[in-house]
């Protein structure tokens, strides 16, 4: 009889322990479970204003308990009016070399803001950074992360009907999750030769090297490569009618006396270059959506600027 009572007590004790673990969300909801709430994204990554404006289902919201457990419970407090009810939604997670990026959308009454939360490789929260914002105003702020893991925050402000001022801030992120401003590029109201050109000071001795312009806010810049068969390029354009923009840089290869080609190693993006009579024509030969808006393409004819 004593053996039977002891066995029943043992079974009851084990069942009670199992039930306690199952009902404890903090014990059972692991960091990997939290990570699964986010879409696994690859670089380059871009969050557009249109995506930030999209309504997310309430069922997808991250609970305050999970925010406090894995990220920080004060996220958004300084960016929204006091007393605002804020809902947080998981957007994307990106594995970086030094840190991992978790993109979170915060939605208030009239404003949606996006943050990058930086976590170390063990899943420990390090820092946060406000990177995008849309509201009822015509101004908009959005961001992208390129293959070098540089964060670019773009701020657009309407200065008059049909005219917008654009500011781009580029940040590098350290192992401690701190973001450091690398450079700032302003355009929009500026002419093309005032756009920040990262290859502007490089050698331009090749007969096809130089700056090719189209309007006031679009440029194709060509510079000498490491050998006669290659060239460096930088493309930046802005469409006046649609406001669509694109930016791309890399190393191309000459496929003929007046032809060149670029193929991105990270995506399917490709650009064909055709040089003739102090002009260059460019055309996409692959999907370059990661580097431009959805309503425009890397295409058109550009006239060479005189030295």
C-alpha positions in Angstrom: 0.0 0.0 0.0 2.8 2.4 0.9 4.5 1.8 -2.4 1.2 2.5 -4.3 0.7 5.8 -2.4 4.4 6.8 -3.1 4.0 6.1 -6.8 0.8 8.2 -7.1 2.4 11.1 -5.3 5.4 10.9 -7.7 3.2 11.0 -10.7 1.2 13.9 -9.4 4.3 15.9 -8.6 5.7 15.3 -12.2 2.4 16.3 -13.8 2.3 19.5 -11.7 5.8 20.5 -12.8 5.0 19.9 -16.5 1.8 21.9 -16.2 3.7 24.9 -14.6 6.3 25.0 -17.4 3.7 24.8 -20.1 1.7 27.7 -18.7 4.7 30.0 -18.2 5.1 31.9 -21.4 8.5 33.3 -20.4 9.9 29.7 -19.8 8.6 28.3 -23.0 8.8 31.2 -25.5 12.4 31.2 -26.5 14.5 33.8 -28.5 14.2 31.5 -31.5 10.4 31.6 -31.1 10.6 35.4 -31.0 12.8 35.4 -34.1 10.3 33.4 -36.0 7.8 36.2 -35.7 9.9 38.2 -38.1 10.4 37.6 -41.8 14.0 36.5 -42.6 15.3 39.1 -45.0 18.6 39.3 -47.0 20.7 42.3 -47.9 20.1 44.6 -49.6 16.9 45.5 -47.7 14.6 48.5 -48.1 11.6 49.6 -46.3 9.4 51.9 -48.4 6.8 54.4 -47.1 4.1 52.4 -48.8 5.1 49.3 -46.8 5.2 51.3 -43.6 1.7 52.6 -44.3 0.2 49.1 -44.8 -2.2 48.1 -42.1 -1.0 45.2 -40.0 -3.5 42.7 -38.4 -3.9 43.2 -34.7 -3.2 39.5 -34.2 0.4 40.0 -35.4 1.2 42.6 -32.8 4.1 41.9 -30.4 2.9 41.8 -26.8 4.4 44.2 -24.2 5.7 41.1 -22.3 7.7 39.9 -25.3 9.0 43.5 -26.1 10.3 43.7 -22.5 11.7 40.2 -22.6 13.6 40.3 -25.9 13.9 44.0 -26.9 13.0 47.0 -24.7 9.8 48.2 -23.2 10.4 51.9 -23.8 10.6 51.7 -27.6 8.8 54.6 -29.2 8.1 56.4 -25.9 10.1 59.5 -26.9 8.7 59.6 -30.5 5.0 59.5 -29.8 2.9 62.0 -27.7 2.5 61.1 -24.1 -0.5 58.8 -23.5 -0.5 57.4 -27.1 -1.4 53.7 -27.4 1.4 52.2 -29.5 1.2 48.8 -31.1 4.4 47.0 -32.3 4.6 44.7 -35.3 7.5 42.5 -36.5 8.7 43.3 -40.0 12.1 41.7 -40.8 15.2 40.3 -39.3 18.6 40.5 -41.0 21.8 38.6 -40.1 24.7 41.1 -40.1 28.4 40.5 -39.7 28.8 42.2 -36.4 25.2 42.4 -35.1 21.7 41.3 -36.2 19.0 43.7 -37.3 15.4 43.4 -36.1 13.0 45.8 -37.9 10.0 46.7 -35.8 7.0 48.9 -36.8 5.4 51.1 -34.2 1.9 52.3 -34.9 0.2 55.2 -33.1 -3.0 57.1 -33.8 -1.8 59.1 -36.8 1.8 58.1 -37.2 3.8 54.9 -38.1 7.4 54.7 -37.2 10.0 52.0 -37.9 13.0 51.1 -35.7 16.0 48.9 -36.2 16.8 47.1 -32.9 20.4 45.8 -32.9 21.1 42.5 -31.1 24.3 40.7 -30.7 24.9 37.2 -32.0 23.7 35.7 -28.7 20.3 37.5 -29.0 21.1 40.2 -26.4 19.5 43.6 -27.1 22.1 46.4 -27.7 20.6 49.5 -29.1 17.8 50.9 -31.2 17.5 53.5 -34.0 14.5 55.3 -35.5 14.8 54.9 -39.3 11.5 55.6 -40.9 8.3 57.5 -40.4 5.0 58.3 -42.2 2.1 60.4 -41.0 -0.6 62.7 -42.3 1.9 65.2 -43.6 3.5 65.1 -47.1 7.0 64.6 -45.6 8.3 61.0 -45.4 11.2 59.2 -44.0 12.4 55.7 -45.0 15.5 53.6 -45.0 17.6 50.8 -46.6 20.5 48.6 -45.6 23.0 47.8 -48.4 25.2 44.7 -48.9 28.0 46.5 -46.9 25.5 46.8 -44.0 25.5 50.6 -44.3 22.1 52.0 -43.1 20.8 54.8 -45.3 18.0 57.0 -43.9 16.2 59.1 -46.5 14.2 62.2 -45.5 12.0 63.9 -48.1 10.4 67.3 -47.4 8.1 69.1 -49.8 9.3 72.7 -50.2 6.7 73.7 -52.8 4.3 71.8 -55.1 6.3 69.4 -57.3 9.6 70.2 -55.5 11.1 68.1 -52.8 14.2 68.5 -50.7 16.0 65.2 -50.1 18.5 64.4 -47.4 20.3 61.0 -47.1 22.3 60.1 -43.9 24.5 57.0 -44.0 25.4 55.1 -40.8 27.8 52.4 -39.9 26.9 50.1 -37.0 29.6 48.7 -34.6 29.6 45.5 -32.6 28.1 47.4 -29.6 25.1 48.4 -31.7 26.0 52.0 -31.8 25.4 53.8 -35.2 28.0 56.3 -36.4 27.2 58.9 -39.1 29.5 58.3 -42.1 28.3 60.9 -44.5 25.3 63.0 -45.6 24.0 63.6 -49.1 21.6 66.4 -49.9 19.8 66.8 -53.3 16.4 67.6 -54.7 16.8 71.4 -54.9 20.5 70.9 -55.9 21.8 70.4 -59.3 23.4 67.1 -60.4 27.0 68.1 -59.8 26.1 68.8 -56.1 24.8 65.3 -55.5 27.3 63.4 -53.3 29.3 61.3 -55.7 31.4 58.6 -53.8 33.7 58.1 -56.8 34.1 61.8 -57.8 37.7 62.1 -56.9 38.9 58.9 -58.6 40.9 58.8 -61.8 39.1 59.6 -65.0 41.8 59.2 -67.7 39.9 56.6 -69.9 38.2 58.2 -72.9 34.8 57.1 -71.7 35.3 58.2 -68.1 33.5 61.3 -66.9 30.1 62.5 -65.6 27.0 62.1 -67.8 23.9 64.2 -66.9 20.2 64.1 -67.5 18.3 67.1 -66.1 19.3 68.6 -62.7 19.0 65.5 -60.4 20.3 62.6 -62.5 23.9 61.5 -63.1 25.9 58.6 -64.4 29.5 58.9 -63.3 32.2 56.7 -64.9 35.7 56.3 -63.5 38.8 54.2 -64.4 38.8 50.6 -63.3 41.7 48.6 -62.0 42.5 47.4 -65.5 41.6 48.6 -69.1 38.7 46.1 -69.2 36.8 47.4 -66.1 35.3 50.7 -65.0 33.8 52.1 -61.8 30.3 53.7 -61.9 27.8 55.6 -59.8 24.2 56.2 -60.9 21.8 58.5 -59.2 18.5 59.6 -60.7 15.2 61.2 -59.7 12.1 61.3 -61.9 10.3 64.7 -61.7 6.9 63.5 -62.6 6.7 60.4 -60.3 9.3 61.4 -57.7 10.8 57.9 -58.1 14.5 57.6 -57.4 17.3 55.2 -57.7 20.9 54.9 -56.8 23.5 52.2 -57.6 27.3 51.9 -57.7 29.7 49.2 -58.6 32.3 47.8 -61.0 31.4 47.2 -64.6 33.3 45.5 -67.4 33.7 46.5 -71.0 32.1 44.0 -73.5 33.2 46.0 -76.6 34.8 49.3 -77.6 31.7 51.3 -76.6 29.7 48.8 -74.5 29.8 47.8 -70.9 27.9 45.6 -68.5 27.4 45.3 -64.7 26.0 42.3 -62.9 25.3 42.5 -59.1 26.7 39.6 -57.1 24.0 39.9 -54.4 20.8 40.2 -56.6 19.7 39.6 -60.2 20.3 43.3 -61.0 22.2 44.1 -64.2 22.9 47.3 -66.1 23.9 47.6 -69.8 25.9 50.7 -70.8 26.1 52.0 -74.4 28.5 54.8 -75.1 28.3 57.0 -78.3 29.0 60.6 -79.2 29.6 62.0 -75.7 26.5 60.2 -74.4 25.8 57.1 -72.5 22.6 55.1 -72.5 21.8 52.7 -69.6 19.2 49.9 -69.5 18.3 47.3 -66.9 19.1 43.7 -67.9 17.9 42.3 -64.6 15.6 43.2 -61.7 17.1 46.2 -59.8 14.2 46.9 -57.5 16.4 46.8 -54.4 18.1 50.0 -55.6 15.2 52.0 -57.0 11.5 52.7 -56.5 8.8 50.5 -58.0 7.6 53.0 -60.6 10.9 53.6 -62.4 13.9 51.9 -63.9 17.6 52.5 -64.5 17.3 53.6 -68.1 17.7 56.6 -70.3 20.3 58.7 -72.2 22.8 61.0 -70.4 25.0 63.7 -72.0 28.7 63.9 -71.0 29.6 67.0 -68.9 32.5 69.0 -70.2 35.6 69.0 -68.0 
